[in-house]
Amino acid sequence: MFLQKKKKLRDMPDLRHGYLQSAKICGFSSAKCLVELACYILKSAVSLELDTIYAPRCGGKNKYCAPIANGVLKEAARALSAIRTYIENKVPSTVKLTVLEISSQ
């Protein structure tokens, strides 16, 4: 379920993980707990990559693009909206955020 603007995200304990360099979440969704986790990771990591679909990417070695279910496409759009609403504005200048969206193929 996509987070409503009225919902407040929980603040996680302010613990730093000094050895965390980068993190990648495949199949990132709009679930509140994943949004909160991404915000928490931003406090420690140097880079964070969020992939909005959990499927093989097209291009490069993988020239075949398998069809993606309609429900997966809708959730990917909700995930992208959640990233823009709740995460992008919390990215420190020292952190590189990469968001992988659905390809047009």
C-alpha positions in Angstrom: 0.0 0.0 0.0 1.4 3.4 -0.9 2.1 5.6 2.0 -0.3 8.5 2.5 1.2 12.0 3.0 -0.4 12.1 6.4 1.5 9.1 7.6 4.6 9.8 9.6 7.6 7.6 9.2 9.2 6.1 12.3 12.5 7.4 13.3 15.0 4.6 13.8 17.7 4.7 16.5 20.5 7.0 15.6 23.1 4.2 15.4 25.8 4.5 12.7 27.3 1.6 11.0 30.8 2.8 10.1 31.6 -0.1 7.8 28.5 0.2 5.6 29.7 1.5 2.2 26.8 0.8 -0.2 23.5 -1.0 -0.2 21.2 -2.2 -2.9 17.5 -3.1 -2.5 16.1 -5.1 -5.4 12.3 -5.1 -5.7 12.0 -2.0 -3.7 8.3 -1.3 -3.0 6.2 1.4 -1.4 5.8 -0.6 1.9 6.3 1.7 4.8 9.0 -0.6 6.4 11.1 -0.5 3.2 10.9 3.3 3.0 11.9 3.6 6.7 14.8 1.1 6.1 16.0 3.1 3.1 15.9 6.4 5.2 17.9 4.6 7.9 20.5 3.3 5.5 21.0 6.8 4.1 22.4 7.9 7.5 25.4 5.5 7.2 26.0 4.4 3.6 28.0 6.2 0.9 25.7 4.9 -1.8 22.2 3.4 -2.0 20.6 1.8 -5.0 16.9 1.2 -5.2 15.6 -1.1 -7.9 11.8 -0.7 -8.3 11.3 -4.1 -9.9 12.5 -7.5 -8.9 13.2 -8.9 -12.4 16.2 -9.3 -14.7 17.1 -6.1 -16.4 17.1 -5.9 -20.2 20.2 -4.9 -22.2 23.8 -5.9 -22.1 24.1 -9.7 -21.9 20.4 -10.0 -21.3 18.9 -9.0 -24.7 15.5 -10.7 -24.1 13.0 -8.7 -22.1 10.4 -10.9 -20.4 7.0 -9.4 -19.9 6.3 -7.9 -16.5 2.9 -8.5 -14.8 0.6 -5.5 -14.6 0.5 -5.6 -10.7 4.3 -5.4 -10.7 4.2 -2.4 -13.0 1.7 -0.6 -10.7 3.7 -1.3 -7.6 6.9 -0.1 -9.3 5.1 3.2 -10.0 4.0 3.5 -6.4 7.5 2.7 -5.3 8.9 5.5 -7.5 6.4 7.9 -6.0 7.3 6.9 -2.5 11.0 7.4 -3.3 10.3 10.9 -4.6 8.0 11.8 -1.7 9.8 10.3 1.3 13.4 9.5 0.4 14.9 11.9 -2.1 14.6 14.9 0.2 16.5 13.1 3.0 19.6 12.2 0.9 22.7 13.9 2.4 25.1 15.5 -0.1 27.7 12.8 0.7 25.4 10.0 -0.4 24.8 8.9 -4.0 21.2 7.7 -4.5 20.5 5.6 -7.6 17.0 4.7 -8.5 16.4 2.1 -11.2 13.1 2.6 -12.9 11.2 0.4 -15.3 12.7 0.4 -18.8 10.6 1.5 -21.7 11.3 -1.8 -23.4 
